[in-house]
Amino acid sequence: MAKAFKQRDWNESKTNDAWSIFKIMGEFVQGFETLQRIGPCISIYGSARMKEDSPVYNASRAVGRALAERGYGVITGGGPGVMEAGNRGAHDMGGTSVGLNIELPFEQHNNPYIDRDKSIDFDYFFVRKVMFVKYSQGFVVMPGGFGTLDELFEALTLVQTKKVDPVPIMLYDSSFWAGLMDWIRKTLWEDYRTISEHDPELLHLVDSPEEVVKVLDDYYAKSLLRPNF
């Protein structure tokens, strides 16, 4: 009897999985239709837990301003903390401010600095990640936690494996990221050879909005900006 009950639950879950394809397709369509007209944008990743009076929040806002001044739009995860600060900086300068929000059991809610026609809500992390990568011409990764690391390594892996066109990936605040960079260079490359020698060069350490803009300007000095795929 118990075995039959488990089999029924399994069959029902597979049926639900099949129907979820339509919801996933709907999120892709909404994302593509909304974002295909936004122009060159840079994604800002970072912790949702940074308060308005924190140095990281203020730095993220300054980065958003600098990007908007240079003509780039800003894409964030749409929530509070670093995301709010990045959108706020772009909003300060009248720049394009995009928010790709996702429902979470805590922390996440739409911040008020996203352009009204460029705020999208997602249920699926993987659909949201596609939008970040497809419509970003660079990534600024502020201090953050597990989610920030997940987003960083998603972008890094796609660039490393040439699944997307190469774009600048910047780690903001060298004191925060120094340990990770040391581990990548020594443990991954020197000790275990699990990456290639030049893979660490895919990451740029920066400490100011001016450095962010310089990395982008240098990178795209002879390139045309376009979506990644």
C-alpha positions as a printed Julia matrix, in Angstrom:
229×3 Matrix{Float64}:
  0.0    0.0     0.0
  2.79   2.39    0.91
  4.58   1.59   -2.34
  1.46   2.34   -4.41
  0.97   5.65   -2.6
  4.55   6.7    -3.34
  4.18   5.75   -6.99
  1.02   7.87   -7.27
  2.78  10.87   -5.74
  5.68  10.36   -8.12
  3.36  10.25  -11.15
  1.55  13.4   -10.03
  4.81  15.26   -9.56
  5.92  14.32  -13.09
  2.62  15.66  -14.47
  3.15  18.93  -12.64
  6.68  19.11  -14.02
  5.35  18.89  -17.55
  2.87  21.73  -17.02
  5.56  23.91  -15.44
  7.19  24.13  -18.88
  4.54  26.66  -19.88
  5.27  28.86  -16.89
  8.99  28.7   -17.63
  8.34  29.63  -21.27
  6.21  32.56  -20.1
  9.03  33.91  -17.95
 11.48  33.65  -20.85
  9.09  35.44  -23.22
  8.4   38.23  -20.73
 12.09  38.68  -20.06
 13.12  38.74  -23.71
 10.35  41.15  -24.72
 11.13  43.54  -21.86
 14.92  43.54  -22.07
 15.64  43.39  -25.79
 15.29  47.19  -26.05
 17.29  48.32  -23.01
 20.63  49.01  -24.69
 24.11  48.37  -23.2
 23.83  47.47  -19.52
 26.09  46.35  -16.69
 24.89  44.0   -13.96
 25.67  44.8   -10.34
 25.64  41.82   -7.97
 25.92  41.94   -4.19
 24.34  41.34   -0.82
 20.71  42.17   -0.1
 21.68  42.71    3.55
 23.69  45.92    3.14
 22.04  48.85    4.92
 21.67  52.33    3.5
 24.38  53.74    5.76
 26.96  51.03    4.98
 30.11  51.7     2.93
 29.19  48.91    0.49
 25.75  50.42   -0.14
 27.27  53.84   -0.79
 29.94  52.37   -3.07
 27.29  50.47   -5.04
 25.25  53.62   -5.48
 28.34  55.47   -6.67
 29.05  52.69   -9.19
 25.49  52.94  -10.49
 25.9   56.68  -10.95
 29.22  56.32  -12.73
 27.82  53.7   -15.1
 24.79  55.84  -15.93
 26.99  58.86  -16.54
 29.03  56.81  -19.0
 25.89  55.74  -20.85
 25.43  52.24  -19.45
 22.19  50.99  -17.96
 22.26  49.12  -14.67
 20.74  45.68  -14.09
 20.34  44.29  -10.58
 18.38  41.56   -8.88
 15.78  44.2    -8.02
 15.87  43.76   -4.25
 17.28  45.73   -1.3
 20.89  46.29   -0.23
 23.46  46.42   -3.02
 20.73  45.9    -5.61
 18.76  48.9    -4.4
 21.93  50.99   -4.27
 22.9   50.14   -7.85
 19.43  50.95   -9.16
 19.36  54.09   -7.06
 22.64  55.31   -8.54
 21.34  54.84  -12.07
 18.06  56.5   -11.09
 19.97  59.48   -9.62
 21.45  60.19  -13.05
 18.32  59.47  -15.07
 19.86  56.29  -16.49
 18.3   52.97  -17.38
 17.51  51.04  -14.19
 16.47  47.39  -14.54
 15.36  45.03  -11.77
 15.12  41.25  -12.14
 13.34  40.35   -8.95
 12.76  36.88   -7.55
 10.45  35.79   -4.75
 12.34  34.5    -1.71
 11.16  33.53    1.79
 13.1   36.5     3.22
 15.09  39.58    2.16
 13.66  40.08   -1.31
 11.27  42.79   -2.4
 11.28  45.2    -5.32
 13.19  48.39   -4.57
 11.66  51.74   -5.59
 14.46  52.84   -7.94
 13.7   50.5   -10.84
 12.19  51.93  -14.02
  8.52  51.01  -13.94
  8.63  49.34  -17.36
 11.85  47.45  -16.58
 10.86  45.55  -13.45
 10.36  41.82  -13.94
  9.42  39.2   -11.36
 10.73  35.64  -11.66
  9.94  32.36   -9.92
 12.88  30.48  -11.45
 16.48  31.34  -10.64
 17.78  29.8   -13.85
 15.51  31.94  -16.07
 16.62  35.03  -14.16
 20.28  34.08  -14.64
 19.78  33.8   -18.39
 18.46  37.36  -18.46
 21.46  38.66  -16.51
 23.95  37.05  -18.85
 22.13  37.68  -22.11
 21.62  41.39  -21.58
 24.76  42.42  -19.67
 27.95  43.71  -21.21
 29.81  43.41  -17.93
 29.46  42.46  -14.27
 30.39  44.37  -11.13
 30.41  42.01   -8.16
 30.16  43.8    -4.83
 30.68  42.06   -1.47
 27.98  39.48   -0.88
 27.09  36.01    0.32
 26.18  32.68   -1.24
 23.83  34.17   -3.83
 26.46  36.64   -4.99
 29.06  33.9    -5.28
 26.6   31.77   -7.26
 25.99  34.61   -9.71
 29.72  35.36   -9.97
 30.73  31.8   -10.8
 27.82  31.36  -13.2
 29.06  34.31  -15.27
 32.7   33.29  -14.88
 32.06  29.71  -16.01
 30.12  30.81  -19.09
 32.92  33.17  -20.11
 35.64  30.61  -19.34
 33.95  27.91  -21.42
 33.16  30.38  -24.23
 29.44  29.71  -24.01
 28.97  33.49  -24.15
 31.05  36.29  -25.6
 33.73  37.43  -23.13
 32.76  40.38  -20.96
 34.54  42.16  -18.09
 33.9   40.65  -14.67
 34.93  43.02  -11.88
 35.31  42.21   -8.19
 34.72  45.42   -6.27
 36.69  45.9    -3.02
 40.01  44.11   -3.27
 40.19  43.64    0.5
 36.97  41.59    0.41
 37.93  39.5    -2.62
 41.69  39.11   -2.03
 41.33  35.77   -0.23
 39.22  34.32   -3.02
 41.68  35.48   -5.67
 44.61  34.0    -3.73
 42.75  30.68   -3.48
 41.94  30.69   -7.2
 45.55  31.42   -8.17
 47.29  29.14   -5.69
 44.92  26.27   -4.95
 43.04  25.97   -8.23
 45.93  26.78  -10.55
 49.26  26.19   -8.84
 48.41  23.29   -6.53
 45.67  21.35   -8.32
 45.68  22.58  -11.94
 41.88  22.53  -12.05
 41.83  25.73  -14.14
 44.04  27.12  -16.88
 46.94  29.45  -16.17
 45.24  32.53  -17.58
 41.76  31.91  -16.16
 42.33  34.21  -13.14
 42.85  37.04  -15.63
 39.13  36.85  -16.43
 38.57  38.67  -13.12
 39.45  42.32  -12.49
 39.93  43.68   -8.97
 38.64  47.26   -8.65
 38.27  49.68   -5.77
 36.48  52.73   -7.17
 33.74  53.66   -9.64
 36.43  55.25  -11.8
 38.26  51.94  -12.05
 35.0   50.21  -13.04
 34.45  52.66  -15.89
 38.09  52.41  -16.99
 37.95  48.61  -17.21
 34.81  48.87  -19.34
 36.16  51.64  -21.56
 39.45  49.82  -22.13
 37.67  46.54  -22.83
 35.19  47.96  -25.3
 37.45  50.57  -26.93
 37.55  48.5   -30.13
 34.39  46.44  -29.75
 30.72  46.82  -30.53
 28.4   46.16  -27.62
 25.83  43.45  -28.32
 23.84  40.79  -26.42
 25.79  37.65  -25.61
 23.65  35.13  -27.5
